[in-house]
Amino acid sequence: MQSIIWDWNGTLLNDLDFCISTINVLLKKRELDLLDRFSYKEVFSFPVKDYYQAIGFDFSKEDFSIPAHEFIDLYNSGVAQCNLHAAAKDVLEHFKNMGLRQFVLSAMQQDMLEHTLKHQNIFDYFEGIAGLNDHYAVSKIERGEQLIDHFSINKAQATIIGDTNHDFEVAQQLEVDCILVADGHQSKERLEATGAKVIDDLQQLKTLPL
């Protein structure tokens, strides 16, 4: 049976502008250059420590854990205000009606991931949910392997849907197909550079053979 493994932030959850405004709070506090949509989409990456360094954080002056926790605290306090992407529920329902298995694999902390999925009233679409067990968002690969093993997901019939080149890297490591959506945290050009299939928005998923 075909399985869809969804990324969460930026893919189903439209939190781009909220993430930009949140990181800008940290940048302003440190008198660093602020980001707009264009600059953010060109620099955001995993591991997030590298992204923080790229936008000016100096970890010889403060430990990475300080801004990382600042960001998470601000993010968690306001993420409930974010909405799903316009077509998210429609596509989830479409795949459900097709009989596809659906999962979430996210760099969000597990408890918060479950909480936000329930808040958005989409928790029950997913057979399994895998977030990280710490706040540092180092890698989703190990959690992906655990997800695949625990739910006996057939890799040959699985597709990861994400919004970053890291989702493509995870898919390669897990040996599953990948579709990237250029409506999230990275520019279309960066996504296309991976060689993965890239679509403009979630609605296009309904026209693709999976």
Secondary structure as GFF3:
##gff-version 3
##sequence-region A 1 210
A	DSSP	beta_strand	3	6	.	.	.	ID=ss1
A	DSSP	beta_strand	13	14	.	.	.	ID=ss2
A	DSSP	alpha_helix	16	29	.	.	.	ID=ss3
A	DSSP	alpha_helix	37	43	.	.	.	ID=ss4
A	DSSP	alpha_helix	48	54	.	.	.	ID=ss5
A	DSSP	alpha_helix	65	78	.	.	.	ID=ss6
A	DSSP	three_ten_helix	79	81	.	.	.	ID=ss7
A	DSSP	beta_strand	83	84	.	.	.	ID=ss8
A	DSSP	alpha_helix	88	98	.	.	.	ID=ss9
A	DSSP	beta_strand	101	109	.	.	.	ID=ss10
A	DSSP	alpha_helix	110	119	.	.	.	ID=ss11
A	DSSP	three_ten_helix	123	125	.	.	.	ID=ss12
A	DSSP	beta_strand	128	132	.	.	.	ID=ss13
A	DSSP	alpha_helix	141	150	.	.	.	ID=ss14
A	DSSP	three_ten_helix	155	157	.	.	.	ID=ss15
A	DSSP	beta_strand	158	162	.	.	.	ID=ss16
A	DSSP	alpha_helix	165	174	.	.	.	ID=ss17
A	DSSP	beta_strand	177	181	.	.	.	ID=ss18
A	DSSP	alpha_helix	188	192	.	.	.	ID=ss19
A	DSSP	beta_strand	197	199	.	.	.	ID=ss20
A	DSSP	three_ten_helix	202	207	.	.	.	ID=ss21
###
